[in-house]
């Protein structure tokens, strides 16, 4: 199911079981890079793990708590973007994202985020969107900075990874700020 067409090159599709094999391959090919920042990368060891992940996102989607999308670049799975920690009654959600190394450095994630945020305002009636990124992940932090998010602060020792306790930068944007840009 197509969520939105970003541009001629990029579309966002609901992450479904048909994406499981491609998702596992992409995770496997990018495991070392992903593992620096995302704790689940080393736990995804077989296609069945990707199937279980997709099933959990579809269940959360059915409950209105999440929306995971495949980032498709010219018909190929390039990464994932999602709304999670959605609280519809308060109009808020957090965005998470990752992109395979072969697709980085071309503005794909910025364009995908811009479209996904627009979708959140119009289709999910969101008022506040949050992005959290490891303080040392410059590429991930560049996305909310480019899109006009406000750095609210640093969540100290927010996550534990193999390298130890990690601080996360917390960015947010409100609907009225987005429309003012």
Phi and psi in degrees as a GROMACS rama.xvg file:
@    title "Ramachandran Plot"
@    xaxis  label "Phi"
@    yaxis  label "Psi"
@TYPE xy
-75.8005  129.356  UNK-2
-86.2416  -49.5679  UNK-3
-163.138  154.075  UNK-4
-95.3192  115.156  UNK-5
-74.3997  -51.0635  UNK-6
-161.562  -166.295  UNK-7
-62.6326  -27.8375  UNK-8
-94.3466  -33.6496  UNK-9
-119.758  136.045  UNK-10
-135.17  157.515  UNK-11
-114.382  126.428  UNK-12
-119.755  146.193  UNK-13
-54.083  129.275  UNK-14
-70.0393  116.956  UNK-15
-127.8  171.592  UNK-16
-58.1137  -27.8201  UNK-17
-63.1958  -17.3367  UNK-18
-90.7275  -4.8279  UNK-19
-57.359  -48.9542  UNK-20
-64.9562  -45.4096  UNK-21
-64.4989  -37.6193  UNK-22
-64.3196  -44.4531  UNK-23
-62.9158  -45.8062  UNK-24
-57.3826  -46.141  UNK-25
-64.2415  -41.5499  UNK-26
-62.7576  -46.2677  UNK-27
-61.1732  -43.4258  UNK-28
-67.5808  -23.7568  UNK-29
-116.412  15.4969  UNK-30
-54.4838  -47.1814  UNK-31
-62.2342  -46.6064  UNK-32
-65.5312  -47.5646  UNK-33
-61.9289  -39.7896  UNK-34
-61.4172  -23.2604  UNK-35
-62.9198  -31.9179  UNK-36
-119.383  -26.9774  UNK-37
-119.665  115.977  UNK-38
-61.2303  -27.5475  UNK-39
-77.5427  -13.8605  UNK-40
-58.963  -38.9269  UNK-41
-80.7529  -14.2594  UNK-42
-87.0156  -10.497  UNK-43
-91.3879  95.4766  UNK-44
-108.515  -13.6273  UNK-45
-155.542  167.073  UNK-46
-55.5855  -36.0769  UNK-47
-57.9415  -31.8915  UNK-48
-67.7765  -37.886  UNK-49
-68.5865  -38.5709  UNK-50
-60.1994  -47.5174  UNK-51
-61.5635  -40.7718  UNK-52
-61.8724  -47.8847  UNK-53
-62.562  -41.8363  UNK-54
-60.0078  -40.7331  UNK-55
-67.0385  -37.0402  UNK-56
-69.5179  -36.6304  UNK-57
-67.3001  -37.5249  UNK-58
-63.8508  -46.4076  UNK-59
-64.9849  -35.1012  UNK-60
-62.353  -44.1929  UNK-61
-62.2521  -29.5057  UNK-62
-88.5157  -1.08535  UNK-63
76.1579  19.7292  UNK-64
-101.594  -9.62362  UNK-65
-161.235  160.721  UNK-66
-150.456  109.201  UNK-67
-104.565  132.867  UNK-68
-124.907  140.529  UNK-69
-81.0853  129.299  UNK-70
-87.7484  112.06  UNK-71
-103.92  124.806  UNK-72
-115.341  111.42  UNK-73
51.2625  41.9525  UNK-74
83.3025  -0.0376742  UNK-75
-109.274  136.992  UNK-76
-66.4167  120.822  UNK-77
-112.359  -18.5275  UNK-78
173.419  -169.122  UNK-79
-136.904  144.192  UNK-80
-134.408  142.363  UNK-81
-148.196  156.278  UNK-82
-99.186  129.088  UNK-83
-137.505  176.625  UNK-84
50.7423  38.2651  UNK-85
-75.253  133.005  UNK-86
-126.887  87.5376  UNK-87
-55.0153  -37.0366  UNK-88
-62.0132  -26.2509  UNK-89
-108.441  -1.01601  UNK-90
64.3784  38.2299  UNK-91
-131.054  154.803  UNK-92
-161.792  162.72  UNK-93
-113.272  141.671  UNK-94
-102.546  136.556  UNK-95
-124.037  154.806  UNK-96
-160.558  155.272  UNK-97
-156.818  153.863  UNK-98
-137.604  136.44  UNK-99
-59.9768  146.829  UNK-100
-55.9827  -36.8659  UNK-101
-62.8926  -18.3278  UNK-102
-108.125  1.89916  UNK-103
-80.6122  158.056  UNK-104
81.321  13.5552  UNK-105
-122.376  9.76276  UNK-106
79.8307  8.74394  UNK-107
-63.0197  -46.8003  UNK-108
-67.8541  -38.6306  UNK-109
-61.266  -45.219  UNK-110
-64.952  -41.9732  UNK-111
-63.7059  -44.13  UNK-112
-62.584  -43.9149  UNK-113
-57.6107  -47.0196  UNK-114
-66.4108  -41.0971  UNK-115
-66.477  -37.1631  UNK-116
-65.2679  -44.6599  UNK-117
-58.3913  -39.6971  UNK-118
-62.8882  -41.5533  UNK-119
-61.8175  -40.5204  UNK-120
-66.206  -49.5723  UNK-121
-81.1624  -39.0922  UNK-122
-100.555  -26.0687  UNK-123
-108.955  -0.320136  UNK-124
54.4497  40.4176  UNK-125
-77.4186  152.227  UNK-126
-117.747  -28.8587  UNK-127
-135.137  129.413  UNK-128
-124.178  134.567  UNK-129
-115.585  143.323  UNK-130
-128.774  129.761  UNK-131
-115.882  137.492  UNK-132
-142.27  144.689  UNK-133
-53.3904  135.936  UNK-134
-59.7759  -24.1436  UNK-135
-94.2444  -1.45916  UNK-136
-92.515  83.9902  UNK-137
-60.235  -39.2956  UNK-138
-64.5859  -42.5571  UNK-139
-69.9657  -37.4107  UNK-140
-69.3881  -26.936  UNK-141
-65.0625  -28.8661  UNK-142
-62.3059  -58.3373  UNK-143
-63.704  -31.8409  UNK-144
-63.7782  -44.3397  UNK-145
-63.359  -33.6466  UNK-146
-90.3403  6.42645  UNK-147
85.5839  16.21  UNK-148
-70.0094  157.542  UNK-149
-99.7701  131.952  UNK-150
-76.8666  111.386  UNK-151
-84.0937  -26.0303  UNK-152
158.327  -170.57  UNK-153
-117.906  126.746  UNK-154
-86.4825  103.286  UNK-155
-72.0368  134.688  UNK-156
48.3728  44.5287  UNK-157
-73.0453  -37.3007  UNK-158
-127.886  152.256  UNK-159
-112.01  123.713  UNK-160
-123.578  177.807  UNK-161
-56.4764  -32.0804  UNK-162
-80.3495  -4.06212  UNK-163
118.991  -164.145  UNK-164
-75.4943  135.538  UNK-165
-121.191  139.565  UNK-166
-87.8905  145.192  UNK-167
-122.207  132.613  UNK-168
-80.3138  132.923  UNK-169
-109.403  117.328  UNK-170
-113.901  149.684  UNK-171
-146.153  160.33  UNK-172
-144.5  143.678  UNK-173
-102.158  153.572  UNK-174
-53.5725  -44.9548  UNK-175
-64.2614  -31.4123  UNK-176
-70.8752  -36.8138  UNK-177
-64.4809  -45.0635  UNK-178
-72.069  -21.7537  UNK-179
-75.9188  -22.2741  UNK-180
